[in-house]
C-alpha cells in the first residue's frame, strides 16, 4: 500500500507532456513547501523540444528516475497538454510495483493514471502545479488530505440530470479524450463494477458524442456501478449546431443503463478540481438532496 506522506518527505515535480517553466510552478512549490514537503524539480521543467517539456528520452528519464528513487515519496506532474502517451510503453514499472508511491495529475496525465490502475495501484486525479495559483482552497486542500492520508468525503448540490441511487466500486476515469485514446492499448482499463468519472475541455460537441459512442461500443458504460460527470469546459460547436450540449450527450448514451449518475461534480479543468483517488473503492450516493462521495477503504496491491 502507498504510505501517506509525512512532513519532511521529498517529492518530485516533473513534466511528462507540454513544456513548462520553473516560474510557472513557483506558487506550487511555495504551497507544497508550506505543507512541510521538500520539493525537487526535475530537469523536464524548463526544458523544450517543440511543444514538449524536452524530447521523449528526457521526459522518459525524468519519470523513470522519479519512479525508481526511494527518496522520492510522491510524483506530481507539472501540467498536462500532450505527450505522456508517447513515453508510456517505454516506462519500467518493476520497482514502482514493489514500492508504490503517489502519482498526481489529470488531463493528459489520465493515460498514466489508467496505466497505473491496470497495475492495481492507486493514483490521484487532481490539481497540478501549473494551476495551483487559480485553484480553489477546496481543490488544494483535497490534494493535501489525500497525500497525507487524511479522511476525505465530498458533498455536491443536486443537478437536474442526476439519476438517484447508491453505488460502490473502485473509482476510475479522467479526461474523456484520453480515456478514448488509451482504449486498446497497454494502458486500457476495465470498468465493470466500477464508478467511472469523466471530464474534458476544448472539445467539439460532435467529438464528445463520438467518444461516448466509442466507450459504449467498447462495453465501458454498460456494467458500471455508477457514473460521475465533471466539468466540460470551453466546449465548441460547429456552424451547424450539434443540437445537444455535453451533458445531454452523456445522458443519452448512459440513459439505457440503470445505475446512479451525478452531473456537475467538481473535477476537471476548472479551479474547483477536487482530488479523486483512482483505484480506491468509493461509495456514491445520489438523491434529491444532492450527491455524497466517500471512500470505503484502500485497496491492497498485488505485486
HELIX and SHEET records of a PDB file:
HELIX    1   1 UNK A   23  UNK A   25  5                                   3    
HELIX    2   2 UNK A   26  UNK A   34  1                                   9    
HELIX    3   3 UNK A   56  UNK A   68  1                                  13    
HELIX    4   4 UNK A   84  UNK A   86  5                                   3    
HELIX    5   5 UNK A   88  UNK A   90  5                                   3    
HELIX    6   6 UNK A   94  UNK A   98  1                                   5    
HELIX    7   7 UNK A  107  UNK A  109  5                                   3    
HELIX    8   8 UNK A  110  UNK A  118  1                                   9    
HELIX    9   9 UNK A  129  UNK A  134  5                                   6    
HELIX   10  10 UNK A  137  UNK A  147  1                                  11    
HELIX   11  11 UNK A  176  UNK A  182  1                                   7    
HELIX   12  12 UNK A  205  UNK A  217  1                                  13    
HELIX   13  13 UNK A  246  UNK A  254  1                                   9    
SHEET    1   A 6 UNK A  38  UNK A  41  0                                        
SHEET    2   A 6 UNK A  10  UNK A  14  1                                        
SHEET    3   A 6 UNK A  72  UNK A  77  1                                        
SHEET    4   A 6 UNK A 102  UNK A 105  1                                        
SHEET    5   A 6 UNK A 123  UNK A 125  1                                        
SHEET    6   A 6 UNK A 276  UNK A 278 -1                                        
SHEET    1   B 7 UNK A 153  UNK A 156  0                                        
SHEET    2   B 7 UNK A 290  UNK A 297 -1                                        
SHEET    3   B 7 UNK A 281  UNK A 287 -1                                        
SHEET    4   B 7 UNK A 165  UNK A 175 -1                                        
SHEET    5   B 7 UNK A 195  UNK A 201  1                                        
SHEET    6   B 7 UNK A 226  UNK A 233  1                                        
SHEET    7   B 7 UNK A 260  UNK A 263  1                                        
END                                                                             
